[in-house]
Every structure is written in structure tokens, then in C-alpha cells.
């Protein structure tokens, strides 16, 4: 949705190409900090502080003590040490704040200018920001309030966006306008001490064939720099309660129906940037009503951890509790729904009474519970049903078979659907990995058409994709700290580790290598569960004969890898065959519903992508000289045998499928792949 919206508005404004967002590279802080260490340092400098929900509050060092309107206006994130001064909007790392305090103490000053933090800023980047702000001002001034539109035109626009129940007074109160050239709603971002215009979000609406409305968004500045809490400028310092929504239209609905303070997150359910936490510190109660589906419910539970669970309550999605705008359209009592929200914190021991609604929710929303579906691998959806948070997937395949190439496309598929992804590639460097993924994203060789590079690179930048800077052997603790850091900052949903063996060389050599591997797998298993994040772990197999297919037992190390994993995927390869279709993907474990199976893959070298052979080729199986009935007899005979282990059954299915696959894809060309 986001990408389409950006394209939609680029055609009108002809905006310039943005510079690469530096946040796409995830580096762990040079000196990880704890809240205890921060407190000890502040005490050593005789700096008073308040212990807030997610931040420590101290007097701003960037404001002269005599002119401070609010004595505690500088906020220090308890998890990362990042700080933000709400009075001057100065921000930086914990090391930056320490440097400022040391300079103040050395020179005997009571305050310091925030300009010291901008000394390294690039003049070109600053000019880009000023140019961007001029464009924002241009769109804002040329937009009109709904109250100033003719009644029939205003009603037509409201019908298109399904906001006929939202009054003109509410729209004006929140500063919502209409940008006529593109028939888009304009949501302003007011920020800073003077509540000046810092950016805008443009929202367009389109009706689908089944009469549903889909929304396209575009933000100025770009999405990665858009930190607007829509509705924040209307909240007073005395307000102690707020409703957090996932969409600006939901924020309008809550405010109009209940009169409660409400704000909308800038990136919906995909991410809660920590830089916004200081603006939510004043509230003693935060109600999260992010939407009406399972994904919104999962995001609510994750965000409540950042906000401090003790003050958070969650609106459980369901048939009678849809998202706020839908609830307003259906004339439901939004105030009663908010009062019925449940506490985010829970006890260690619960009865079925507490689990009853969760179980019912999973039964009602079976398709959503199954996870995000792959767009490029429908056969994988048939077996695994989807990609779910909190699971551990172990992936293996023969050396040189294309494990990294395949898993990069698998992860890219999910990333293109909004799954925040973190890559830890220890085997190949990030430049080469990014080149592979960009080729898969564009579905073509960009070397042959360099004029299109900027076009595809701009689109690729919009993906919620991040890379660890590690390469070669790494210590497991360092990698884990980086993963936790990324989950907090970017709400990562999927982490790929390529591969396990590169983390074993840094451990104690006197310890048995299998014990080391078991420890690392246990650490990743715990991380996936506690962080509600899917971890895909690539592990090399044991050395097998070229004519033997890999099995679950072929995974290097002890049985712990397959025992701890929720899913086990094997990229099978017939090394002695060079025709298309020599590769296939086998699922040998699926903890979600138990389904296992195998399907063939064709490798397309030009785009470095894998695909399932088209169904039309299934008719070619007669070319083998066997009758279809003969094949059916073989399959039925294999299926009728009882008392065999599941692995044995899987092997028979594999052989049958492989035989058909070879027949389906005649050896009319050779196939090569680089890993």
C-alpha cells in the first residue's frame, strides 16, 4: 500500500530521489547501556531525574534554567540511552548527552546550545529538508477545509473515504484538509514548542471490485523520517489518559464519539518508533485500539511492552469490536468498547477463563492466525499455511544449492508485504546480498539495463529491510544484543541468520562443538518466543553422498536443532542432474498443523528467483512411458502401508514427486546458480 501511494503522488510532484536511509544498516551501540548505569551517572553529576514509564526525565541542558517552562523536559530512553529534548527537539545518543554534560561541567556552564549536536550535519541534507518543507507548505496552503467545500462535493469525498459519520467540525479540529488535484485527504504533522507544520500525510482511496475501500498513503518527509503522532497538538498537559490508534481516520472516530484524547501512530501497526515514547510519558493510562484483525492485536501486545505494560490496556478485536471507524459506522458504543479493554499485563499462571477469548479468537480468525501468506510461493502456503511470529525455522540444503539465494527471496516476499526484516549475513557481505535481493525485487538483470537502477533502488529503499554489519565469525552474545536492539528500535518481525556455523568459531574451543551448537539454538529459540519474532536459521548439512537426498537427520549437529524448530525446510538438489526442475523444497516439520510435503522449484537465472513449475506441465507425465493408472497404483500402494515411520512416508512422497518433476521438465537447457 505504501509503495503505491508514494508512486501515486510522485507523478504529481515530480519529487527528487532521496538519499539512502542510514537506518537500514543496524549496528549495535559501541557501549551497551543499562538504566542502572544511566541513573548512577546522573547521580554522580548531581542531576535530578524522574523515573518514568519508558524514559528517565531530567531538566533540559539545552535551556537556560531561568527560562525553563517545564523543569523536566529532556527524556532519556531506558533501553537505548537515546535522548530527546521536547523544548528544542534536540536529540542524540547517550554518548552525545554525556559529552554535553562533560563540556558543561568543565566550562562551568548551566546550559549548552543544541547546535553542538548539528556540527556534523551535511549541508546538502539540510538543504534537502528545507526544500522538502517548502513542498509541504505548498501542498498545505493549496488544500482546503471540508467546511469550505460545496456540500455535494464534500459529501462525495466523505462517501469515497467512508467517513460520512465524521463531522466537518471534527475534521477542522484536527486540521484535516482536502488536496483537490489528487482528491486526497491531508493530515498535518504539527510539532515543536511552537506547534509548527513539520510534515503531512496524503491519503487516497480506491474502491475494489468487491466494493471495499483500499487506502494509499504518501508522507512528506519520507516514511522513514515521518514521526507524527496525529492529534498530539490537541492534547493538554493535564490529560492523563489517551487512546492509541493505528490510523488517522480511527483517531477522528474515537475523538468524536468519546471525547477522549486520541492519537494515531505514523506507521500503523508496523512499528512504534522509540523516538515517540517521550510524547506518551505523561499518560497514566494508554488504551491501544490499533485495528480489528489479529495483526493489530499482536502489535498491541508488542507495543505495550515498550510503553510499560502496567499502564496499558488493549481492545481485543472481534465481530463486536472492529476498528474504531468501522465501529462508528455501525453505530456501536465506542466508549463502552474502550471501558471494556483488558489489561496488557498478565500473571504467570492463568486459568482457561483468562484464555477463553484468545482461544475463541483463534478459532474465528483461522486464516489470520496462520500468518502472512507468501505471494511467490503458493505451494508453501498450502503446506505451512503462512509465516507466523514467535517461531523458529531451520533451513538446510547441500553446499552450492542456492540456500542464501532462495531464503533471500523467501524473506523478500514477506518484506514486500510489510514484515519488518533483519538480515544477519555472515557468509556473504551485505553489498552482494543486497544486489541479489534487488535483482529478485526487480525480477530482471539490472546489469543489462542500468538506466532503471535508480527507479528500482528507490522502490527497494521503501521496504522495511535492515542488515546487520557483521561478516565472518561472530560471538553469539553480540549477535543477540544486536537483534534485541533492532527489535526495540524497528519492531523487527523476521530475523534471518546465515548461517549457524559462523557463530560457533568464536565460542570456547575446549567445549564440545555439538554442545556449543545446542546452546546457540536454545538461545535463538528463547529469543523468538520472548520477542514474538520469527527467526530463520540456516544450518549446513552433514556431508552426504551426491545421490542421496537430505533428511531431517542430515542437519549438522545433534537432534536439538530439529527438536527446537517449529518448521524444518530442506532445499533438495539432484546433483547428478542438470535439467530444470532438479531442485525442490521439502517441509519435513510443521508444528503449526503437522502438514508436511514437497514441491518442485525452477530456478530463473536472469532474475535469481525460484518458482513453482506451471500446472500445465503436469500433463507431460505420460512422456515417461508409464500409464497414469500405474502411477496411481504406486501412490496408493505407498500410502496404504502401515506401521512405517513418518520419515519413511515422506521419502516415498519425495521419490514420486521427483519422478514426476523430471518428466514435467524435459532436459532442454542447462541450469546454473550462484549462492
Buried (B, 14 or more C-beta within 10 A) or exposed (E): EBBBBBBBBEEBBEBEEBEEBEEBEBEBBEEBBEBEEBBEBBEEEEBEBEEBBBBBBBBBBBBEEEEBEEEBBBBBBBBBBBBBBBBBEBBBBBEBBBBBBEEBEEEEEEBBEBEBBEEEEEEEEEEBEEEBBEBBEEBBEEBBBBEEBEEEBBEEBBEBBBBEBBBBEBBBBBBBBBBEEBBBBBBBBBBEEEEEBBBBBBBBBEEEEEEEEEBBBBBBBBBBBBBBBBBBBBBEEEEEBBBBBBBBBBBBBBBBBBEBBBBBBBBBBBBBBBBBBBBBBBBEEBBBBBBBBBBBBBBBBBBBBBBBBEBBBBBBBBEEBBBBBBBBBEEBEBEEBBEEBEEBEEEEEEEEEEEEEEEEBEEEBEEBBBBBBBEBBEBBBEBBBBBBBBBBBBBBBBEEBBBBBBBBBBBBBBBBBBBBBBBBBBBBBBEEBBBBBBBBBBEBEBEEEEEEEEEBBBBBBBBBBBBBEBBEEBEBEBBBBBBBBBBBBBBBBBBBBBBBBBBBEBBEEEEEBEBBBBBBBEBBBEBBBEBBBBBBBBBBBEEEEEEEBBBBEBBBBBEBBBEBBBBBBBBBBBBEBEBBBBBBBBBBBBEBEEEBBBBBBBBBEEBBBBBBBEEEBEEEBEEBEBEEEEBEEBEEEBEEEEEEEEEEBBBBBBBBBBBBBBBBBEEEEEBEBEB
